Amino acid sequence: MNINNEREKKLVVSSLVQLLYYKKVISFQETLELLKKIRSRKAERVLEIFYNNKTFKENISIGQKNRRFWLSNIAWKLKMRREMTDILEKTCNIAAFFASKLKSEQNIDLIYANSYTSEALSLMLSTYNDINYFTVDPDFDISVPENLLVPVVLGFETNLEIGRKDEIPYFGLNLLYRISEIKRKMGLVYNIYCSQICKKSVEKRFCNDYEKRLLKRTIDRPSIFPIERWHKICIKSIRSLNRDLKKSFNEIGLSQLILDEEVPTPLASSISWLLNRKSLEETIEVITKIPIAQEGFDINQQMYG
């Protein structure tokens, strides 16, 4: 299966439709018709419609020769962000578990576990921010309602971003290194967790072998992986970490009934931040179905999403 699957690609092309509507290039009805085509056809086929239409093409900053790379690259970012958000949610639950236990038990192991999860969360948030980075044309006016920025930042990727394709292997290397660090810290947390709930750690978790092998091969032979291969490696590494977290800490979660008032304020704020980021995914879902605002909207009216 293509690692940048059709779902992500449809989201990206939908964002272009929303952008054209926002710029008043197409009408409300034309927007609905294009979104309907996106739902029933391959994203790349719909993208061809854009580049075959002179008016559309003039309002899109991505050159025709770069459109395939642009589409797959942004779809890859969307998929990575979704995977990373799942990991962050699990780790927030783990951190909340140790923080709430620490209130009733002043145990040195718990203090260490709390510290390790905090460090791991910090690394994860840094990785998430890198993944979630989008460029917007500096000349474009972004003084619009916040929920309009979703299609704008997705749809208005510039040629500057296209020119950065050579940097992707370096981003991939950095990502692998960070995931290796996260796995090391979460491995320490897992051992402490097992002792706290009197569970035997029967098999080694959070093994770094996959990342270490790839790092060594890349350092030995820098040109070994093409960009498409790096896309798959980055997704596979994040999914591997997500799978390990789910398997190792499956007892921690909603079943623990961790209440907000039991969690230290800084951690509660972090969880609140994460939940706000997740709502962005819901907004993206909306833009594949209906224009972000009704035709002739004024800046103060209620927006979709």
Backbone as CSV, one residue per row, in Angstrom:
resi,resn,N_x,N_y,N_z,CA_x,CA_y,CA_z,C_x,C_y,C_z
1,MET,0.845,-1.200,0.000,0.000,0.000,0.000,0.882,1.253,0.000
2,ASN,0.492,2.223,-0.786,1.241,3.479,-0.816,1.194,4.143,0.552
3,ILE,2.384,4.497,1.074,2.445,5.053,2.433,1.696,6.379,2.527
4,ASN,1.655,7.137,1.426,0.840,8.362,1.391,-0.490,7.982,0.756
5,ASN,-1.369,7.433,1.560,-2.564,6.860,0.946,-3.521,7.918,0.424
6,GLU,-4.548,7.433,-0.232,-5.473,8.302,-0.944,-6.207,9.270,-0.012
7,ARG,-6.442,8.842,1.225,-7.169,9.703,2.165,-6.433,11.026,2.381
8,GLU,-5.123,10.948,2.658,-4.341,12.162,2.879,-4.268,13.022,1.625
9,LYS,-4.118,12.365,0.471,-4.023,13.118,-0.779,-5.327,13.867,-1.067
10,LYS,-6.450,13.237,-0.752,-7.742,13.899,-0.948,-7.872,15.131,-0.045
11,LEU,-7.334,15.031,1.178,-7.358,16.179,2.084,-6.558,17.344,1.510
12,VAL,-5.405,17.027,0.934,-4.542,18.077,0.384,-5.214,18.765,-0.805
13,VAL,-5.777,17.963,-1.720,-6.425,18.556,-2.893,-7.676,19.334,-2.469
14,SER,-8.389,18.834,-1.461,-9.550,19.572,-0.940,-9.132,20.935,-0.411
15,SER,-7.954,21.001,0.191,-7.493,22.285,0.728,-7.229,23.288,-0.391
16,LEU,-6.794,22.790,-1.557,-6.604,23.683,-2.698,-7.939,24.250,-3.178
17,VAL,-8.973,23.380,-3.192,-10.312,23.846,-3.574,-10.766,24.944,-2.622
18,GLN,-10.568,24.700,-1.313,-10.970,25.682,-0.310,-10.215,26.999,-0.512
19,LEU,-8.940,26.892,-0.855,-8.140,28.096,-1.069,-8.663,28.903,-2.262
20,LEU,-8.976,28.202,-3.350,-9.504,28.886,-4.529,-10.837,29.559,-4.220
21,TYR,-11.644,28.905,-3.391,-12.919,29.509,-2.993,-12.680,30.742,-2.120
22,TYR,-11.718,30.612,-1.185,-11.408,31.738,-0.303,-10.906,32.945,-1.101
23,LYS,-10.156,32.683,-2.171,-9.626,33.759,-3.022,-10.656,34.241,-4.049
24,LYS,-11.886,33.667,-3.971,-13.003,34.049,-4.847,-12.732,33.741,-6.316
25,VAL,-11.928,32.700,-6.562,-11.672,32.253,-7.933,-12.851,31.403,-8.409
26,ILE,-13.457,30.638,-7.474,-14.605,29.789,-7.808,-15.773,30.122,-6.890
27,SER,-16.981,29.798,-7.376,-18.194,30.092,-6.598,-18.463,28.986,-5.594
28,PHE,-19.443,29.225,-4.736,-19.863,28.235,-3.739,-20.274,26.934,-4.429
29,GLN,-21.080,27.042,-5.493,-21.565,25.857,-6.189,-20.425,25.103,-6.874
30,GLU,-19.515,25.845,-7.503,-18.355,25.194,-8.145,-17.489,24.469,-7.121
31,THR,-17.384,25.057,-5.936,-16.606,24.430,-4.860,-17.230,23.101,-4.468
32,LEU,-18.539,23.085,-4.284,-19.239,21.848,-3.926,-19.037,20.771,-4.991
33,GLU,-19.101,21.177,-6.256,-18.931,20.217,-7.356,-17.516,19.635,-7.372
34,LEU,-16.507,20.488,-7.139,-15.122,19.999,-7.108,-14.889,19.053,-5.927
35,LEU,-15.437,19.404,-4.766,-15.282,18.541,-3.589,-15.950,17.186,-3.830
36,LYS,-17.075,17.198,-4.536,-17.762,15.944,-4.880,-16.878,15.087,-5.787
37,LYS,-16.191,15.728,-6.742,-15.282,14.997,-7.630,-14.129,14.378,-6.843
38,ILE,-13.626,15.125,-5.854,-12.510,14.614,-5.041,-12.930,13.358,-4.295
39,ARG,-14.182,13.334,-3.815,-14.637,12.158,-3.064,-14.805,10.937,-3.953
40,SER,-15.060,11.148,-5.256,-15.347,10.010,-6.140,-14.197,9.638,-7.075
41,ARG,-13.145,10.486,-7.144,-12.029,10.203,-8.050,-10.700,10.201,-7.305
42,LYS,-9.679,9.717,-7.975,-8.325,9.762,-7.422,-7.872,11.214,-7.294
43,ALA,-7.161,11.513,-6.201,-6.722,12.887,-5.934,-5.847,13.428,-7.065
44,GLU,-4.956,12.588,-7.600,-4.050,13.055,-8.660,-4.812,13.409,-9.937
45,ARG,-5.915,12.684,-10.203,-6.719,12.996,-11.384,-7.397,14.349,-11.235
46,VAL,-7.868,14.648,-10.009,-8.513,15.941,-9.770,-7.480,17.061,-9.852
47,LEU,-6.260,16.781,-9.380,-5.199,17.785,-9.448,-4.907,18.161,-10.903
48,GLU,-5.035,17.184,-11.811,-4.835,17.460,-13.240,-5.862,18.467,-13.755
49,ILE,-7.091,18.385,-13.223,-8.141,19.353,-13.617,-7.673,20.770,-13.283
50,PHE,-7.049,20.910,-12.101,-6.560,22.225,-11.670,-5.544,22.786,-12.661
51,TYR,-4.597,21.934,-13.072,-3.511,22.412,-13.926,-3.916,22.524,-15.389
52,ASN,-5.043,21.923,-15.754,-5.564,22.079,-17.114,-6.454,23.311,-17.251
53,ASN,-6.772,23.924,-16.109,-7.605,25.133,-16.113,-6.699,26.344,-15.893
54,LYS,-6.628,27.211,-16.888,-5.692,28.355,-16.840,-5.927,29.237,-15.606
55,THR,-7.204,29.514,-15.289,-7.524,30.384,-14.142,-7.083,29.744,-12.829
56,PHE,-7.355,28.446,-12.690,-6.936,27.740,-11.465,-5.418,27.790,-11.317
57,LYS,-4.734,27.445,-12.428,-3.274,27.340,-12.401,-2.616,28.658,-12.006
58,GLU,-3.188,29.759,-12.471,-2.618,31.076,-12.147,-2.724,31.420,-10.671
59,ASN,-3.640,30.750,-9.972,-3.862,31.044,-8.553,-3.239,30.006,-7.621
60,ILE,-2.440,29.122,-8.173,-1.758,28.111,-7.355,-0.257,28.350,-7.475
61,SER,0.431,28.446,-6.347,1.850,28.801,-6.383,2.759,27.625,-6.709
62,ILE,2.240,26.395,-6.661,3.082,25.226,-6.920,3.152,24.983,-8.422
63,GLY,4.368,24.999,-8.964,4.549,24.788,-10.403,4.087,23.408,-10.833
64,GLN,3.657,23.291,-12.089,3.103,22.039,-12.598,4.092,20.885,-12.493
65,LYS,5.368,21.146,-12.774,6.350,20.051,-12.761,6.590,19.510,-11.348
66,ASN,6.257,20.320,-10.320,6.477,19.892,-8.933,5.226,19.349,-8.252
67,ARG,4.102,19.305,-8.986,2.846,19.019,-8.291,2.794,17.625,-7.670
68,ARG,3.361,16.624,-8.315,3.304,15.263,-7.757,4.120,15.164,-6.469
69,PHE,5.314,15.746,-6.494,6.126,15.744,-5.274,5.413,16.496,-4.155
70,TRP,4.860,17.662,-4.501,4.158,18.473,-3.507,3.005,17.699,-2.880
71,LEU,2.212,17.028,-3.727,1.050,16.291,-3.229,1.468,15.160,-2.291
72,SER,2.449,14.362,-2.713,2.868,13.230,-1.874,3.578,13.699,-0.609
73,ASN,4.324,14.809,-0.708,5.072,15.297,0.450,4.139,15.831,1.537
74,ILE,3.105,16.593,1.152,2.176,17.121,2.141,1.312,16.003,2.705
75,ALA,0.943,15.043,1.854,0.172,13.886,2.344,0.982,13.113,3.384
76,TRP,2.283,13.005,3.138,3.183,12.333,4.086,3.213,13.066,5.427
77,LYS,3.288,14.402,5.375,3.281,15.187,6.617,1.983,14.976,7.401
78,LEU,0.860,14.952,6.683,-0.425,14.754,7.348,-0.479,13.404,8.048
79,LYS,0.002,12.374,7.364,-0.016,11.032,7.950,0.903,10.967,9.174
80,MET,2.085,11.559,9.080,3.005,11.557,10.217,2.416,12.297,11.406
81,ARG,1.749,13.423,11.114,1.157,14.190,12.217,0.077,13.374,12.919
82,ARG,-0.737,12.652,12.136,-1.796,11.839,12.728,-1.204,10.745,13.617
83,GLU,-0.151,10.070,13.111,0.488,9.004,13.891,1.104,9.568,15.176
84,MET,1.761,10.725,15.056,2.428,11.318,16.210,1.423,11.792,17.253
85,THR,0.266,12.269,16.798,-0.765,12.716,17.738,-1.255,11.552,18.583
86,ASP,-1.403,10.370,17.963,-1.802,9.178,18.722,-0.782,8.848,19.806
87,ILE,0.507,8.932,19.452,1.567,8.629,20.421,1.542,9.634,21.567
88,LEU,1.370,10.907,21.237,1.336,11.945,22.273,0.199,11.711,23.253
89,GLU,-0.947,11.314,22.746,-2.088,11.066,23.633,-1.778,9.930,24.606
90,LYS,-1.195,8.849,24.085,-0.842,7.713,24.955,0.173,8.142,26.016
91,THR,1.175,8.915,25.600,2.223,9.315,26.537,1.685,10.295,27.578
92,CYS,0.735,11.142,27.185,0.089,12.028,28.162,-0.624,11.197,29.229
93,ASN,-1.279,10.110,28.818,-1.946,9.231,29.784,-0.941,8.575,30.729
94,ILE,0.201,8.149,30.159,1.246,7.536,30.986,1.779,8.553,31.991
95,ALA,2.065,9.765,31.511,2.581,10.819,32.384,1.567,11.163,33.474
96,ALA,0.283,11.223,33.101,-0.761,11.530,34.078,-0.868,10.436,35.134
97,PHE,-0.680,9.200,34.714,-0.726,8.069,35.651,0.356,8.210,36.719
98,PHE,1.592,8.462,36.288,2.692,8.605,37.254,2.534,9.858,38.111
99,ALA,2.048,10.929,37.501,1.862,12.174,38.259,0.814,11.996,39.355
100,SER,-0.284,11.278,39.033,-1.335,11.085,40.035,-0.873,10.124,41.138
101,LYS,-0.063,9.107,40.768,0.474,8.180,41.777,1.434,8.906,42.719
102,LEU,2.175,9.869,42.152,3.193,10.577,42.925,2.562,11.404,44.046
103,LYS,1.302,11.792,43.858,0.627,12.586,44.892,0.410,11.774,46.166
104,SER,0.245,10.457,46.018,-0.017,9.618,47.199,1.212,8.817,47.636
105,GLU,2.189,8.657,46.758,3.383,7.874,47.094,4.645,8.662,46.741
106,GLN,5.398,9.080,47.736,6.674,9.771,47.485,7.767,8.717,47.332
107,ASN,7.817,8.129,46.156,8.702,7.017,45.867,9.755,7.475,44.867
108,ILE,11.030,7.162,45.129,12.113,7.637,44.262,11.961,7.110,42.832
109,ASP,11.473,5.848,42.699,11.264,5.287,41.366,10.190,6.061,40.604
110,LEU,9.133,6.453,41.328,8.060,7.218,40.698,8.553,8.591,40.252
111,ILE,9.415,9.177,41.069,9.986,10.489,40.709,10.797,10.363,39.422
112,TYR,11.601,9.289,39.322,12.372,9.059,38.104,11.445,8.812,36.906
113,ALA,10.408,8.002,37.121,9.469,7.700,36.037,8.815,8.982,35.535
114,ASN,8.441,9.854,36.475,7.828,11.123,36.132,8.781,11.975,35.290
115,SER,10.040,11.973,35.689,11.057,12.744,34.977,11.282,12.194,33.563
116,TYR,11.364,10.863,33.465,11.588,10.240,32.157,10.434,10.524,31.192
117,THR,9.189,10.411,31.708,8.051,10.669,30.819,8.014,12.134,30.391
118,SER,8.401,13.031,31.294,8.441,14.454,30.936,9.453,14.702,29.819
119,GLU,10.633,14.068,29.952,11.664,14.227,28.918,11.202,13.629,27.590
120,ALA,10.570,12.448,27.671,10.083,11.798,26.448,9.003,12.647,25.778
121,LEU,8.108,13.214,26.587,7.059,14.088,26.042,7.660,15.311,25.363
122,SER,8.697,15.865,25.976,9.362,17.032,25.404,9.946,16.700,24.025
123,LEU,10.585,15.535,23.919,11.125,15.086,22.632,10.017,14.877,21.609
124,MET,8.908,14.279,22.069,7.790,14.015,21.161,7.176,15.305,20.631
125,LEU,7.010,16.280,21.517,6.424,17.557,21.104,7.326,18.268,20.096
126,SER,8.639,18.158,20.318,9.593,18.763,19.396,9.493,18.090,18.020
127,THR,9.374,16.761,18.027,9.227,16.012,16.780,7.922,16.378,16.088
128,TYR,6.857,16.464,16.876,5.541,16.833,16.340,5.590,18.207,15.674
129,ASN,6.255,19.163,16.312,6.339,20.515,15.762,7.092,20.539,14.435
130,ASP,8.146,19.713,14.333,8.881,19.619,13.066,7.973,19.069,11.953
131,ILE,7.247,18.003,12.288,6.355,17.374,11.314,5.279,18.351,10.863
132,ASN,4.784,19.127,11.811,3.634,19.987,11.573,4.010,21.325,10.940
133,TYR,5.269,21.482,10.574,5.734,22.763,10.052,5.280,22.946,8.613
134,PHE,4.609,24.047,8.349,4.208,24.394,6.988,4.696,25.803,6.677
135,THR,5.051,26.066,5.436,5.412,27.428,5.045,4.225,28.080,4.360
136,VAL,4.063,29.342,4.576,3.012,30.121,3.929,3.681,31.300,3.240
137,ASP,3.243,31.619,2.041,3.815,32.737,1.316,3.776,33.996,2.185
138,PRO,4.936,34.630,2.450,4.964,35.777,3.357,4.127,36.956,2.870
139,ASP,3.847,37.009,1.556,3.047,38.111,1.030,1.545,37.869,1.180
140,PHE,1.197,36.634,1.576,-0.218,36.310,1.665,-0.794,36.810,2.985
141,ASP,-1.942,37.466,2.915,-2.554,38.035,4.116,-3.221,36.924,4.931
142,ILE,-2.676,36.649,6.114,-3.255,35.583,6.933,-4.058,36.146,8.103
143,SER,-4.476,37.403,7.992,-5.287,37.994,9.056,-6.745,37.594,8.860
144,VAL,-6.990,36.305,8.924,-8.330,35.752,8.717,-8.709,34.916,9.938
145,PRO,-9.996,34.554,10.102,-10.393,33.722,11.245,-9.562,32.449,11.321
146,GLU,-9.306,32.006,12.526,-8.369,30.898,12.742,-8.739,29.648,11.968
147,ASN,-10.034,29.303,11.906,-10.377,28.061,11.209,-10.273,28.171,9.692
148,LEU,-10.075,29.389,9.179,-9.794,29.528,7.752,-8.325,29.241,7.454
149,LEU,-7.476,29.285,8.479,-6.040,29.066,8.256,-5.725,27.621,7.905
150,VAL,-6.631,26.689,8.249,-6.369,25.280,7.954,-6.197,25.059,6.455
151,PRO,-7.189,25.427,5.608,-6.952,25.235,4.173,-5.867,26.141,3.628
152,VAL,-5.686,27.311,4.218,-4.666,28.229,3.721,-3.271,27.635,3.889
153,VAL,-2.961,27.127,5.085,-1.601,26.608,5.297,-1.389,25.304,4.553
154,LEU,-2.460,24.529,4.352,-2.312,23.292,3.588,-2.235,23.577,2.096
155,GLY,-3.050,24.515,1.635,-3.181,24.727,0.208,-2.212,25.707,-0.386
156,PHE,-1.599,26.560,0.432,-0.767,27.611,-0.112,0.720,27.337,0.106
157,GLU,1.110,26.064,0.024,2.523,25.712,0.090,3.257,26.389,-1.070
158,THR,4.418,26.929,-0.798,5.107,27.720,-1.822,6.247,26.960,-2.484
159,ASN,6.820,27.587,-3.505,7.959,26.972,-4.194,9.175,26.863,-3.283
160,LEU,9.212,27.680,-2.237,10.289,27.564,-1.250,10.266,26.174,-0.628
161,GLU,9.058,25.709,-0.295,8.913,24.366,0.287,9.341,23.295,-0.711
162,ILE,8.942,23.448,-1.971,9.324,22.481,-3.004,10.848,22.409,-3.117
163,GLY,11.490,23.569,-3.000,12.945,23.614,-3.119,13.672,22.917,-1.990
164,ARG,12.942,22.535,-0.924,13.589,21.907,0.232,13.603,20.390,0.143
165,LYS,13.234,19.828,-1.000,13.120,18.365,-1.077,14.436,17.653,-0.749
166,ASP,15.575,18.314,-1.031,16.865,17.696,-0.718,17.110,17.593,0.787
167,GLU,16.346,18.353,1.583,16.539,18.326,3.033,15.828,17.152,3.703
168,ILE,14.937,16.489,2.973,14.128,15.436,3.596,14.972,14.321,4.202
169,PRO,16.033,13.831,3.538,16.860,12.809,4.187,17.448,13.280,5.516
170,TYR,17.830,14.552,5.620,18.370,15.051,6.889,17.275,15.082,7.955
171,PHE,16.073,15.474,7.542,14.941,15.452,8.462,14.688,14.023,8.925
172,GLY,14.769,13.075,7.986,14.549,11.671,8.330,15.570,11.165,9.335
173,LEU,16.842,11.513,9.125,17.898,11.109,10.054,17.641,11.670,11.450
174,ASN,17.291,12.933,11.512,17.031,13.587,12.781,15.842,12.931,13.486
175,LEU,14.814,12.602,12.693,13.622,11.966,13.253,13.966,10.598,13.839
176,LEU,14.765,9.827,13.107,15.165,8.505,13.612,15.939,8.623,14.916
177,TYR,16.841,9.592,14.977,17.631,9.788,16.189,16.723,10.122,17.371
178,ARG,15.748,11.006,17.130,14.843,11.395,18.215,13.978,10.221,18.679
179,ILE,13.487,9.443,17.720,12.660,8.293,18.093,13.478,7.283,18.878
180,SER,14.739,7.120,18.493,15.641,6.252,19.244,15.783,6.738,20.682
181,GLU,15.893,8.058,20.869,15.980,8.642,22.218,14.681,8.443,22.997
182,ILE,13.548,8.643,22.323,12.249,8.459,22.980,12.109,7.011,23.445
183,LYS,12.494,6.068,22.574,12.387,4.651,22.936,13.266,4.325,24.148
184,ARG,14.447,4.931,24.191,15.343,4.678,25.329,14.707,5.165,26.633
185,LYS,14.154,6.375,26.611,13.515,6.930,27.815,12.258,6.153,28.208
186,MET,11.448,5.781,27.205,10.226,5.044,27.516,10.546,3.637,28.018
187,GLY,11.700,3.082,27.578,12.130,1.782,28.097,12.397,1.847,29.599
188,LEU,13.017,2.947,30.034,13.263,3.147,31.469,11.948,3.285,32.229
189,VAL,11.018,4.042,31.645,9.706,4.233,32.281,8.978,2.902,32.400
190,TYR,9.051,2.085,31.342,8.320,0.815,31.345,8.780,-0.100,32.477
191,ASN,10.102,-0.172,32.705,10.615,-1.022,33.787,10.090,-0.562,35.143
192,ILE,10.058,0.764,35.358,9.561,1.307,36.621,8.060,1.055,36.741
193,TYR,7.353,1.208,35.644,5.903,0.974,35.625,5.591,-0.461,36.037
194,CYS,6.347,-1.412,35.461,6.127,-2.827,35.800,6.294,-3.070,37.296
195,SER,7.310,-2.448,37.901,7.527,-2.649,39.340,6.421,-2.010,40.165
196,GLN,5.854,-0.891,39.689,4.791,-0.202,40.439,3.492,-0.996,40.473
197,ILE,3.188,-1.708,39.401,1.926,-2.459,39.389,2.179,-3.962,39.568
198,CYS,3.410,-4.287,40.040,3.791,-5.683,40.314,3.606,-6.567,39.079
199,LYS,3.987,-6.047,37.947,3.895,-6.817,36.703,5.298,-7.187,36.261
200,LYS,5.447,-8.429,35.791,6.756,-8.879,35.336,6.981,-8.415,33.894
201,SER,8.156,-7.836,33.636,8.506,-7.430,32.272,9.050,-8.653,31.549
202,VAL,8.176,-9.339,30.800,8.563,-10.620,30.221,9.388,-10.505,28.946
203,GLU,9.246,-9.421,28.225,10.057,-9.267,27.015,10.537,-7.830,26.867
204,LYS,11.650,-7.695,26.188,12.251,-6.378,26.039,11.386,-5.503,25.125
205,ARG,11.118,-4.276,25.599,10.301,-3.362,24.812,11.168,-2.199,24.301
206,PHE,10.631,-1.467,23.355,11.265,-0.249,22.861,12.691,-0.494,22.370
207,CYS,12.842,-1.560,21.591,14.159,-1.884,21.051,14.548,-0.851,19.989
208,ASN,15.780,-0.374,20.050,16.251,0.656,19.111,16.950,0.083,17.882
209,ASP,16.945,-1.243,17.737,17.736,-1.866,16.674,17.389,-1.326,15.280
210,TYR,16.090,-1.160,15.010,15.663,-0.721,13.674,16.254,0.646,13.343
211,GLU,16.088,1.599,14.284,16.619,2.948,14.040,18.138,2.950,13.940
212,LYS,18.797,2.190,14.827,20.262,2.159,14.826,20.807,1.603,13.513
213,ARG,20.159,0.554,13.004,20.604,-0.042,11.730,20.483,0.966,10.587
214,LEU,19.340,1.656,10.552,19.126,2.623,9.482,20.095,3.802,9.582
215,LEU,20.323,4.269,10.796,21.263,5.379,10.987,22.662,4.991,10.513
216,LYS,23.091,3.787,10.889,24.432,3.326,10.503,24.540,3.196,8.981
217,ARG,23.523,2.600,8.356,23.557,2.412,6.900,23.596,3.755,6.177
218,THR,22.849,4.731,6.698,22.799,6.038,6.042,24.103,6.790,6.204
219,ILE,24.709,6.689,7.386,25.991,7.360,7.619,27.079,6.723,6.759
220,ASP,27.049,5.382,6.638,28.031,4.677,5.815,27.852,4.982,4.325
221,ARG,26.565,5.048,3.900,26.274,5.287,2.485,25.161,6.331,2.385
222,PRO,25.497,7.602,2.403,24.505,8.686,2.470,23.456,8.683,1.353
223,SER,23.785,8.158,0.188,22.840,8.218,-0.936,21.987,6.962,-1.073
224,ILE,21.963,6.125,-0.044,21.307,4.815,-0.154,19.790,4.909,-0.299
225,PHE,19.158,5.927,0.286,17.703,6.006,0.274,17.200,7.185,-0.570
226,PRO,16.300,6.943,-1.522,15.649,8.063,-2.215,14.612,8.703,-1.286
227,ILE,14.092,9.855,-1.695,13.120,10.577,-0.865,11.905,9.717,-0.546
228,GLU,11.381,8.974,-1.533,10.195,8.150,-1.311,10.449,7.106,-0.226
229,ARG,11.676,6.574,-0.223,12.039,5.572,0.794,12.079,6.228,2.180
230,TRP,12.579,7.476,2.251,12.613,8.175,3.531,11.200,8.431,4.056
231,HIS,10.275,8.739,3.153,8.876,8.908,3.565,8.409,7.665,4.325
232,LYS,8.672,6.494,3.737,8.211,5.235,4.338,8.935,4.939,5.647
233,ILE,10.236,5.233,5.686,11.021,4.984,6.902,10.494,5.823,8.065
234,CYS,10.209,7.106,7.805,9.716,7.992,8.867,8.386,7.501,9.422
235,ILE,7.468,7.126,8.525,6.163,6.616,8.967,6.339,5.313,9.746
236,LYS,7.181,4.421,9.227,7.369,3.123,9.881,7.954,3.280,11.281
237,SER,8.894,4.222,11.443,9.517,4.444,12.752,8.493,4.956,13.769
238,ILE,7.668,5.920,13.344,6.655,6.467,14.252,5.627,5.401,14.604
239,ARG,5.225,4.597,13.616,4.252,3.535,13.883,4.826,2.468,14.819
240,SER,6.111,2.185,14.657,6.773,1.218,15.528,6.726,1.687,16.984
241,LEU,7.016,2.965,17.203,6.956,3.529,18.555,5.525,3.489,19.090
242,ASN,4.564,3.842,18.247,3.146,3.827,18.638,2.717,2.416,19.051
243,ARG,3.135,1.421,18.273,2.794,0.027,18.548,3.399,-0.435,19.877
244,ASP,4.667,-0.060,20.098,5.330,-0.436,21.352,4.645,0.193,22.560
245,LEU,4.281,1.464,22.430,3.597,2.154,23.533,2.274,1.468,23.863
246,LYS,1.516,1.166,22.821,0.200,0.548,23.024,0.335,-0.822,23.681
247,LYS,1.332,-1.584,23.235,1.528,-2.939,23.749,2.028,-2.921,25.193
248,SER,2.947,-2.015,25.476,3.578,-1.994,26.797,2.704,-1.373,27.874
249,PHE,1.967,-0.328,27.508,1.205,0.415,28.516,-0.297,0.272,28.314
250,ASN,-0.738,-0.905,27.855,-2.162,-1.029,27.538,-3.057,-0.958,28.769
251,GLU,-2.491,-1.069,29.975,-3.314,-0.949,31.183,-3.596,0.502,31.539
252,ILE,-2.764,1.414,30.991,-2.927,2.834,31.329,-3.839,3.490,30.296
253,GLY,-4.769,4.273,30.760,-5.680,4.960,29.852,-6.930,5.379,30.582
254,LEU,-8.039,5.399,29.884,-9.290,5.835,30.492,-9.714,4.906,31.617
255,SER,-9.328,3.633,31.539,-9.707,2.687,32.589,-9.108,3.052,33.938
256,GLN,-8.022,3.853,33.924,-7.395,4.271,35.185,-8.170,5.413,35.856
257,LEU,-9.149,5.965,35.114,-9.968,7.070,35.635,-9.108,8.200,36.190
258,ILE,-8.116,8.608,35.407,-7.266,9.731,35.807,-8.075,11.008,35.634
259,LEU,-8.348,11.673,36.716,-9.149,12.891,36.670,-8.257,14.113,36.512
260,ASP,-8.784,15.134,35.836,-8.008,16.351,35.611,-7.504,16.958,36.916
261,GLU,-8.367,16.915,37.957,-7.971,17.552,39.212,-6.857,16.799,39.938
262,GLU,-6.599,15.549,39.533,-5.526,14.774,40.144,-4.187,15.021,39.450
263,VAL,-4.238,15.669,38.322,-3.031,15.863,37.521,-2.454,17.251,37.796
264,PRO,-1.126,17.350,38.009,-0.502,18.660,38.216,-0.866,19.628,37.079
265,THR,-1.019,20.904,37.417,-1.477,21.908,36.452,-0.660,21.940,35.151
266,PRO,0.690,21.933,35.196,1.447,21.974,33.936,1.113,20.803,33.014
267,LEU,0.932,19.608,33.616,0.619,18.440,32.799,-0.799,18.544,32.239
268,ALA,-1.733,19.034,33.063,-3.112,19.229,32.595,-3.124,20.195,31.412
269,SER,-2.281,21.224,31.472,-2.188,22.191,30.371,-1.658,21.523,29.112
270,SER,-0.684,20.628,29.270,-0.119,19.915,28.121,-1.174,19.044,27.457
271,ILE,-1.973,18.357,28.286,-3.029,17.495,27.745,-4.072,18.344,27.025
272,SER,-4.398,19.486,27.597,-5.353,20.409,26.971,-4.813,20.878,25.617
273,TRP,-3.512,21.192,25.563,-2.863,21.599,24.309,-3.017,20.509,23.260
274,LEU,-2.754,19.256,23.677,-2.842,18.130,22.755,-4.258,17.991,22.203
275,LEU,-5.249,18.084,23.082,-6.633,17.932,22.633,-7.008,19.022,21.639
276,ASN,-6.494,20.232,21.829,-6.750,21.309,20.875,-6.130,21.005,19.517
277,ARG,-4.944,20.371,19.530,-4.316,19.999,18.265,-5.156,18.938,17.548
278,LYS,-5.723,18.029,18.316,-6.519,16.969,17.707,-7.744,17.527,16.994
279,SER,-8.300,18.628,17.501,-9.494,19.187,16.879,-9.193,19.685,15.458
280,LEU,-7.919,19.947,15.171,-7.518,20.355,13.831,-7.862,19.269,12.817
281,GLU,-7.702,17.996,13.227,-8.032,16.887,12.334,-9.513,16.926,11.965
282,GLU,-10.375,17.265,12.948,-11.809,17.342,12.670,-12.099,18.447,11.652
283,THR,-11.386,19.574,11.788,-11.577,20.679,10.846,-11.170,20.251,9.445
284,ILE,-10.071,19.511,9.339,-9.613,19.028,8.033,-10.660,18.098,7.416
285,GLU,-11.312,17.267,8.266,-12.357,16.393,7.768,-13.494,17.219,7.148
286,VAL,-13.817,18.344,7.784,-14.905,19.195,7.297,-14.603,19.727,5.903
287,ILE,-13.357,20.105,5.659,-13.052,20.781,4.388,-13.138,19.858,3.183
288,THR,-13.215,18.545,3.402,-13.383,17.646,2.254,-14.846,17.535,1.850
289,LYS,-15.741,18.120,2.639,-17.168,17.947,2.375,-17.891,19.230,1.997
290,ILE,-17.467,20.364,2.538,-18.228,21.592,2.326,-17.289,22.791,2.375
291,PRO,-17.571,23.833,1.618,-16.714,25.021,1.710,-16.651,25.559,3.126
292,ILE,-15.482,26.101,3.477,-15.253,26.575,4.845,-16.256,27.640,5.269
293,ALA,-16.706,28.494,4.355,-17.678,29.528,4.706,-18.692,29.681,3.584
294,GLN,-19.877,30.126,3.908,-20.892,30.321,2.889,-20.516,31.490,1.975
295,GLU,-21.030,31.423,0.757,-20.745,32.487,-0.204,-21.250,33.823,0.340
296,GLY,-20.407,34.856,0.191,-20.785,36.179,0.663,-20.693,36.332,2.168
297,PHE,-19.844,35.453,2.824,-19.751,35.530,4.288,-19.131,36.852,4.718
298,ASP,-19.510,37.270,5.923,-18.763,38.389,6.487,-17.893,37.851,7.603
299,ILE,-16.874,38.606,7.969,-15.799,38.120,8.841,-16.280,37.682,10.211
300,ASN,-17.487,38.162,10.643,-17.955,37.848,11.997,-18.927,36.677,12.065
301,GLN,-19.348,36.172,10.891,-20.347,35.108,10.949,-19.732,33.775,11.367
302,GLN,-20.591,32.841,11.772,-20.139,31.510,12.194,-19.550,30.759,11.010
303,MET,-18.380,30.178,11.197,-17.737,29.433,10.120,-17.997,27.944,10.270
304,TYR,-17.938,27.223,9.165,-17.956,25.767,9.260,-16.665,25.297,9.915
305,GLY,-16.731,24.165,10.610,-15.515,23.623,11.241,-15.290,24.222,12.595
